[in-house]
Amino acid sequence: DDCKQEIPEEPAMCDKGVGKSMEELMEENAKFKQLSDTQQQLIATLQAQLRAQEVDTESLRQLAAWQEKAMISMRDQVQTQSSSEDEKRWRNASNGDVEEDGRDRKETVHQVHTVHAAKNGTPKSLDKLKSKLAKMSTETTLYREQADAHAMTALATAVRAGWKAACVLPHDSTLPSQTSVSPADRTEFSFVEWLFTRSLVRHRQAKDPSLWCPVPRVKVLHVEKIENRTFLKRYVQRREELFEERAGHSCDPLRDIKTWIGKSMTVRRSIEEVCRCSDSGVNLNEVLLFHGSTHGKINGILNSGFDPRYAGLGTGAMFGQGSYFAHNASKCFRYAGDDGFRTSSETGGLRQCVLLVRAFLGNPHYQEHMCPDRRMPPANTHSVVALTKAEGGCVDHREYVLYEKAAILPLYIIEFEHLPDCECLVCCA
């Protein structure tokens, strides 16, 4: 139904073009396509760099593995030669002990010293072997360090390329009219996995809120990309309206984030915690956030987008009738139901899924207390940021509430599995 309601509104996208000739509109459209092509070329270049770095990393790892095998072989040779020398020396020493009765005491003492000297002495071939072994051990360590460095560089390249791919708003003509879900490419998977993993934090236990669970141990299994022309048009139109409302001026950046976990408080810059989308040139506080919901509700979101009218059904709405998000993926786990996923047949771990969305917070209102009756953000603001207890608020980790569906663009579905040793708030419930 929501999709049907959006169809008559499509001509509104051309309101800004009233008074322009068809040639001017076609020229604007060509520029947008050219920009999209340039961005895709940049992503392709980063992907090519990533592939080259992965080849170098694999070569270094193979070399390190070969060195490791050679070192093992040389250690065996050293041990064999050492054992042979020891056996020979002790045999000579034993023979010397048998003949001791028929010799003078001085000769016996001299022989014993000779045996000890022979035992402590090392053949030149054995010295060379040990020296070569030490050199190869040093080289192997160096190769491993280089391989690790290449792997980190490759990861950084993949994350950067994936971030650019996630933040690029494609031309609407390239997207399907109905929601399409397809596997994300390798760079996008790397970025989403990295963003998801780095955002995991500790949460209170459900049974005893005075205790804190460890950081969740989970594995990202699949990342699927969401594409829908209606969602994109709706988002871009609202984004342009906000841009005009701000008269081209940037919004104030988000406040730094303070959190209490147990008895310790951390203070982090928001730019380090919340992933920004800075492709517009003007800061509208466009960010990437996580949303947890049941499998059935996610299907509804894929069909018609987020609908704040259904906010809080089954989970409560502390900050009013809006759509709720978090920059910590683990905060979404308790809302990401296990229906349709249950457990893995291989490990028995719980499987869940969350959404990664692009949203603009605009000029946010920082909320300290619960406001369940709120239907829209306060005047001159565009969203609500629920502050943490360390900031004078009432939640452990920040929440972000949006009250209009046009401010939210679904990007990815992330399916993940809790590892057998995970002791997060869901696994310990």
C-alpha positions in Angstrom: 0.0 0.0 0.0 2.8 2.4 0.8 4.3 1.8 -2.6 1.0 2.7 -4.2 0.8 5.9 -2.2 4.2 6.9 -3.4 3.5 6.6 -7.1 1.5 9.8 -7.5 4.2 11.7 -5.7 6.9 10.9 -8.2 6.3 14.1 -10.3 7.2 16.1 -7.2 10.8 15.2 -7.9 10.7 17.5 -10.9 9.3 20.5 -9.0 12.7 22.1 -9.0 12.9 21.7 -12.7 9.8 23.7 -13.5 10.8 26.4 -15.9 13.7 24.4 -17.3 13.8 23.2 -20.8 14.0 19.6 -21.8 17.6 20.1 -23.0 18.6 21.5 -19.5 16.9 18.6 -17.7 18.7 16.1 -20.0 22.0 17.8 -19.4 21.5 17.6 -15.6 20.6 13.9 -16.0 23.8 13.3 -18.1 25.9 15.0 -15.4 24.4 12.8 -12.7 25.1 9.7 -14.7 28.7 10.9 -15.4 29.2 11.4 -11.7 27.9 7.9 -11.0 30.2 6.4 -13.6 33.2 8.2 -12.1 32.4 6.9 -8.6 32.0 3.4 -10.0 35.4 3.7 -11.7 37.0 4.8 -8.4 35.5 1.8 -6.6 36.7 -0.5 -9.4 40.2 1.0 -9.0 40.2 0.3 -5.3 39.0 -3.2 -5.9 41.9 -3.8 -8.4 44.3 -2.5 -5.7 42.8 -4.9 -3.2 43.2 -7.9 -5.6 46.9 -7.0 -6.1 47.5 -6.7 -2.4 45.9 -10.0 -1.8 48.2 -11.7 -4.3 51.3 -10.2 -2.6 50.0 -11.3 0.8 49.4 -14.8 -0.4 52.9 -15.0 -1.9 54.5 -13.9 1.4 52.4 -16.4 3.3 53.5 -19.2 1.0 57.1 -18.2 1.3 56.8 -18.1 5.1 55.2 -21.6 5.0 58.1 -22.9 2.9 60.6 -21.4 5.3 58.7 -23.0 8.2 59.0 -26.5 6.6 62.7 -26.0 5.9 63.3 -24.9 9.5 61.5 -28.0 10.8 63.7 -30.2 8.6 66.9 -28.4 9.8 65.8 -28.7 13.4 65.4 -32.4 12.9 68.9 -32.6 11.4 70.4 -30.7 14.3 68.7 -32.9 16.8 69.8 -36.1 15.0 73.4 -34.9 14.8 73.4 -33.8 18.4 72.0 -37.2 19.5 74.6 -39.1 17.5 77.5 -37.0 19.0 76.1 -37.5 22.5 75.8 -41.2 22.0 79.3 -41.5 20.7 80.8 -39.4 23.5 79.0 -41.4 26.2 80.1 -44.7 24.6 83.7 -43.5 24.7 83.3 -42.4 28.2 81.9 -45.8 29.2 84.8 -47.6 27.5 87.2 -45.4 29.4 85.5 -46.3 32.7 86.0 -50.0 32.0 89.7 -49.7 31.4 90.2 -47.4 34.4 91.3 -50.3 36.7 94.3 -51.0 34.5 95.6 -47.4 34.3 97.2 -44.9 36.4 95.0 -42.5 38.3 96.5 -39.4 36.5 95.7 -41.0 33.1 92.1 -41.6 34.2 91.7 -38.0 35.3 93.1 -36.8 32.0 90.7 -38.9 30.0 87.7 -37.7 32.0 88.7 -34.1 31.1 89.1 -35.1 27.5 85.6 -36.6 27.4 84.1 -33.5 28.9 85.9 -31.3 26.4 84.7 -33.5 23.5 81.2 -33.3 24.9 81.2 -29.5 25.1 82.8 -29.1 21.7 80.5 -28.7 18.6 81.5 -29.8 15.1 81.8 -27.1 12.5 79.0 -28.6 10.3 76.6 -28.5 13.3 77.5 -24.8 14.0 76.8 -23.9 10.4 73.5 -25.7 10.5 72.4 -23.9 13.6 73.6 -20.6 12.2 71.5 -21.1 9.0 68.5 -22.2 11.1 68.7 -19.0 13.2 68.9 -16.9 10.0 65.9 -18.7 8.4 63.9 -18.2 11.6 64.6 -14.5 11.5 63.6 -14.3 7.8 60.4 -16.3 8.5 59.4 -13.9 11.2 60.0 -11.0 8.8 57.9 -12.6 6.1 55.1 -13.2 8.5 55.2 -9.5 9.6 55.1 -8.4 6.0 52.2 -10.7 5.3 50.3 -9.4 8.2 51.0 -5.8 7.1 49.8 -6.6 3.6 46.7 -8.2 5.0 46.0 -5.1 7.1 46.6 -2.9 4.1 44.3 -5.0 2.0 41.6 -4.9 4.6 41.9 -1.1 4.8 41.6 -0.9 1.0 38.5 -3.2 1.0 36.9 -1.2 3.8 37.5 2.1 2.1 36.2 0.8 -1.2 33.2 -0.7 0.5 32.5 2.5 2.4 32.5 4.5 -0.8 30.2 1.9 -2.4 27.8 2.1 0.5 27.8 5.9 0.6 27.3 6.5 -3.2 23.7 7.3 -4.0 23.2 5.7 -7.5 21.2 7.3 -10.2 17.5 6.2 -9.8 17.4 5.0 -13.4 19.8 2.2 -12.5 17.6 0.7 -9.7 14.5 -1.6 -10.0 11.1 -0.2 -9.3 10.4 -3.1 -6.8 12.8 -4.0 -4.0 15.7 -6.2 -5.1 17.9 -8.1 -2.7 21.2 -9.5 -4.0 24.6 -10.6 -2.4 26.9 -7.7 -1.7 30.2 -7.7 -3.5 33.5 -8.5 -1.8 34.4 -5.0 -0.9 31.0 -4.1 0.5 31.0 -7.4 2.5 34.4 -6.5 4.0 33.2 -3.0 4.9 29.9 -4.1 6.5 31.6 -6.9 8.4 34.2 -4.5 9.7 31.6 -1.8 10.7 29.4 -4.5 12.3 32.2 -6.1 14.3 33.9 -2.9 15.5 30.5 -1.6 16.9 29.9 -4.6 19.3 29.9 -3.6 23.0 29.0 -5.0 26.4 25.4 -4.9 27.6 23.6 -5.6 30.8 22.3 -9.1 31.5 18.6 -9.6 31.1 18.3 -11.7 34.3 20.4 -9.4 36.5 20.8 -5.9 35.2 23.6 -5.2 37.7 25.9 -7.5 35.8 27.4 -6.9 32.3 27.8 -9.5 29.6 31.1 -9.8 27.7 31.4 -8.4 24.2 29.3 -10.6 21.8 31.2 -13.2 19.8 29.5 -13.5 16.5 30.4 -14.3 12.8 28.9 -12.5 9.8 27.6 -15.1 7.4 25.9 -13.1 4.6 25.5 -9.5 3.6 22.8 -8.7 1.0 22.3 -5.4 -0.7 18.9 -3.7 -0.9 17.9 -1.7 -3.9 14.6 0.1 -4.6 13.9 3.1 -6.8 11.0 4.4 -4.7 13.1 4.3 -1.5 15.9 6.2 -3.2 13.7 8.9 -4.8 11.9 9.5 -1.5 15.2 9.8 0.4 16.9 12.1 -2.2 13.9 14.4 -2.3 13.8 14.8 1.5 17.5 15.3 1.5 17.3 18.1 -1.0 14.5 19.7 1.0 16.7 19.6 4.1 19.6 21.1 2.1 17.4 24.0 1.0 16.0 24.4 4.5 19.6 24.8 5.8 20.4 27.2 2.9 23.5 25.2 2.1 24.9 25.5 5.7 26.1 22.4 7.5 24.4 21.1 10.6 26.4 21.0 13.9 28.3 17.7 14.3 27.0 15.2 16.7 28.1 15.5 20.3 30.9 13.3 21.7 29.6 10.1 23.2 30.0 9.1 26.9 29.1 5.7 28.2 29.2 3.9 31.5 30.0 0.2 31.3 30.2 -1.3 34.8 32.2 1.2 36.9 34.2 2.7 34.0 33.2 5.6 31.7 34.5 6.1 28.2 34.4 9.3 26.1 34.7 8.9 22.3 34.4 11.4 19.5 31.2 10.8 17.6 33.1 10.8 14.3 35.0 7.7 15.6 31.9 5.9 16.8 29.2 6.8 14.2 30.0 6.1 10.5 29.3 9.2 8.4 28.3 9.6 4.8 30.1 12.7 3.7 29.5 12.5 0.0 27.2 15.6 -0.2 29.9 18.2 0.8 27.5 19.7 3.4 27.1 18.0 6.7 23.5 16.9 7.2 24.6 14.4 9.8 24.0 11.5 7.3 25.1 8.4 9.1 25.0 4.6 8.8 23.0 3.0 11.6 21.8 -0.5 12.6 18.2 -1.6 13.1 17.0 -4.9 14.6 13.7 -6.5 13.9 12.1 -9.9 13.4 12.4 -11.7 10.0 8.7 -11.0 9.3 8.9 -7.3 10.0 12.1 -7.0 7.9 10.1 -8.4 4.9 7.6 -5.6 5.5 10.4 -3.0 5.6 11.7 -4.4 2.3 8.2 -4.1 0.7 7.3 -0.5 1.8 10.1 1.0 3.8 10.2 2.0 7.5 6.8 3.1 8.9 7.0 5.0 12.2 3.2 4.3 12.7 4.1 0.8 13.8 6.9 1.8 16.1 7.1 0.0 19.4 4.7 -2.9 18.6 5.9 -5.6 20.9 9.1 -3.8 22.1 7.8 -0.5 23.5 8.5 3.1 22.5 10.5 5.0 25.1 11.0 8.0 22.8 7.7 8.1 20.9 6.3 6.8 17.7 9.4 6.7 15.5 11.8 4.2 13.9 14.7 3.3 16.3 18.3 2.8 15.4 21.7 2.4 17.0 25.4 2.8 16.0 26.2 -0.3 18.1 25.0 -3.4 16.2 24.8 -5.4 19.5 22.1 -3.1 20.8 19.9 -4.4 18.1 20.3 -8.1 19.1 17.5 -8.2 21.6 15.1 -6.8 18.9 16.4 -9.0 16.1 14.1 -12.0 16.6 15.2 -15.5 15.7 12.1 -16.5 13.8 13.0 -18.0 10.4 16.6 -18.5 11.4 16.7 -20.3 14.8 20.0 -22.3 15.0 22.8 -23.4 12.7 22.7 -27.1 11.7 26.5 -27.2 12.0 27.4 -25.3 15.2 24.0 -24.9 16.9 24.6 -21.2 17.3 21.7 -18.8 17.2 21.3 -17.0 13.8 19.8 -13.5 13.6 19.8 -10.6 11.1 19.9 -6.8 11.4 19.6 -4.0 8.8 22.2 -1.4 8.0 20.5 1.9 6.9 21.6 5.3 5.7 19.8 8.1 7.6 20.1 11.8 7.9 19.7 13.1 11.5 19.9 16.8 10.4 19.8 19.0 13.5 19.1 16.5 16.2 17.3 17.0 19.5 19.2 15.5 22.4 16.7 13.7 24.7 17.4 13.0 28.4 14.1 11.6 29.6 11.5 9.2 28.2 8.9 10.7 26.0 6.6 7.9 24.8 3.9 10.3 23.5 6.2 12.1 21.1 5.0 11.9 17.4 7.6 14.2 15.8 10.9 15.9 16.8 10.8 19.3 18.5 10.6 22.5 16.4 13.7 23.2 14.3 15.1 19.7 14.7 14.9 16.6 12.5 15.5 13.6 14.8 15.9 12.6 18.4 19.1 11.3 19.9 18.5 9.5 23.2 21.4 10.3 25.5 23.2 7.7 27.7 23.1 7.7 31.5 26.7 9.0 31.5 25.4 12.0 29.5 22.4 12.6 31.8 20.0 10.4 29.8 18.3 7.1 30.6 19.8 4.5 28.3 23.2 2.6 28.4 24.0 3.2 24.8 22.7 5.9 22.5 19.6 5.4 20.4 18.5 7.4 17.3 14.9 8.0 16.6 13.5 9.2 13.2 9.8 10.1 12.7 9.5 10.1 8.9 10.2 7.3 6.5 11.8 9.5 3.9 14.8 10.1 6.2 15.8 6.4 6.1 17.3 4.5 3.2 17.7 0.7 3.8 21.1 -0.5 2.4 22.0 -4.0 3.6 20.7 -7.1 5.4 23.3 -8.6 7.7 22.9 -12.3 8.7 25.1 -13.4 11.5 25.6 -16.3 13.9 26.5 -16.4 17.6 29.6 -18.5 18.2 29.4 -21.4 20.7 31.3 -19.5 23.3 29.2 -16.3 23.0 27.8 -15.0 26.3 26.0 -11.9 25.1 22.7 -10.7 26.5 20.8 -12.9 24.0 22.7 -16.1 24.6 22.5 -15.7 28.4 18.8 -14.8 28.4 
